[in-house]
């Protein structure tokens, strides 16, 4: 997917003015690209619009105006986008109880190789990820995943890691598949 460029980013004052109109559209786009698996796994498939929104929000909240800082935000968030013909995804692991979360993230250190997309032909496509986010004793609760889908939207997403808190697989709706296929065509 083409990265978001500097000329697509508004200064934070202009963004703040336009935000009330833009935000509902972005939230609707995110809703189509959000998949919940079991009780604590949220996958958000990213596209250029969601990444642009994240950059704009960081600039607004942190009042970023220096070009070097804007370039840093763009580089950071553009890393989330999938490569040409692929999908990028943010995985959020949300367990409310701090002790349960710490124990689970320790047990799930080897989780990432067990995350997959179910492709329309029934095959499983494994994720790749940023090794900088995997600690030595526990997994980070936010992970950035990539899937080399070769331009084909998946039919489901799953985790085949053995743990009582982790389920099986979730099928994507036709609307979700359509949104992801549209994103893949932007590459």
N, C-alpha and C positions, 0 to 999 in steps of 0.2 A: 504494500500500500504506500502511496506517495506520502512523504512526511509533510506535516504542517509547516508552512514557511512563515517567515517574519512578517511579510506583507499581508498575511491573513489575520494578524494579531492587532487588536485595538489597544490604545493606551487604557489604563485602568479607569480613568474618569469617564471616557466615552463608553467603555464596556459597562460600567455601573449604570449609566443612563439607559443603555439598550438591554440590559440584563432582564428586566421584567417581561419583555417580549420574547427574548431568545431562550430563557430558562425553561419554560414549559415545553418548548419544542425539543430541547436537548433531553429533558427528563423522559419525554415520550420515546425518543430514540433509544435511550438507555434501557427503558423498560422492555423494549423488544429484544434487546441484546443481553438481558439478565436472565440467568438460569440458576435456580436454587436446587441443590442436591442435598437431600436429607435435612438435618436440622441446623447445620453450621457451615455449609459450603455455598458460597455465592460466586458464580462465574459471571463476569461482565466482559463480553466481547467488545473490544474497542474499535472505533473507526476514526476517521479524520475529525468528525464533528465532536466526538466525545473527548478526544485529545485536545482539540482547540479549546473546548469548554474548560478542561482542567487547567490549561495554561492560563486562560483568562481569569479563572477563579483564583489561582495562586497569585497572579499579579494584583488582583483586586484586594485580596485578604492581606497580602504582605506589602502592598503599595510599591510594587516593583516598577522602577522607571529606567534603570541603567540598562543599556543595550547588552552588556555582557551578562547581566543577570537574566534578562529575557532570553538570550541565546541559550543559557544554561537550562532554563525551564523547558524550552523547545526541545533541546537535545535529550533531556531526561524523559519527557513524556512521549516523544517520537519513538523512543526505544520500545515502547509498549506495542506499537503497531506491528502487524504481521508483515513478513517479507512478501515479495511479489507472489501472488497466488496462495497466500496463507492468511491465517487469522491470528491476531494477538488478543490476549485475554488477561484480565486481572482476576485473580482468585483471592477472595476474602474469606478468612476462616474466623467465624464469629461464635465464640462460646462466652456467655455472659459471666459465668463463675470463674474468677481468676485462678483459683487452684485447679479446677478442672481443665481450664485452657492451658495452663503451664504443663500439667501432666500430659495432656493430649499432644501438645506441640512437641514434647520430648519423645513420645511414642511414635509420632508421625514423621520423624526425621527422614525416613525412607519413602515417604508418600509420593513424591513427584513422579517417579518413573511409573506409577500405577494410575496416573490420570490419562484418560484417552477420550477421543471423539469416536463415536460410532458413525462410520461413513455409510452412505446409501447402499453400497454393495455388501454391507454387513461386517466389513473389516474394522479393526480398531487402529486408530492412528494416535500414537503416543505424543505427549507434549515434550517440548524442549523448554528450558528455563534458564534464568540467570543464576549461576552458581554463587554470586555475591550475596544472595539472599538466604542462603542455607548456612546455618551456624554449625558448630561442631557438636552441640548438645541438644538443639531444638530447631524446629522449623519456624520461620517468620510467619506471622499471621496474614501477611500480604505477599502474594507471589505473582510474578509476571510470567505468563506462559505463552508459547507460540506453537502453532500447529501448521505444518506444511501440507495444506489441504489440496494443493494443485488446482485451485480455483473451484473446488466443489464444496458446497455447503454441507455440513454434517447433518445427520438425522438424530443424533443424541450425544450425550456426554456422560461419562461415568468414571468411577474409581474402583479398582479391583484390589484394594489394600485390605488385608485382614484386620479388622478392628470392630468392636461392637457399635461404635458411633458412626461407622461409615457404611452407607448403603451401597446400592448397586448402580443403576443407570437411570437417566432421565431422558425421555424423548423430547425433542424440540417440536414446537408447534409449526404449522405451515407458515405462520406469520414470522416466527423467529428465523426459520430457514430462508424465507424470502429476504429478510433484512440482511442476513449474513451473505447470501448470494449477491445481493446488491453491493455490499461492501467489497466482496471479492472482485467484482467487476470494475472497481475503482483503481485496481492495481495498475 
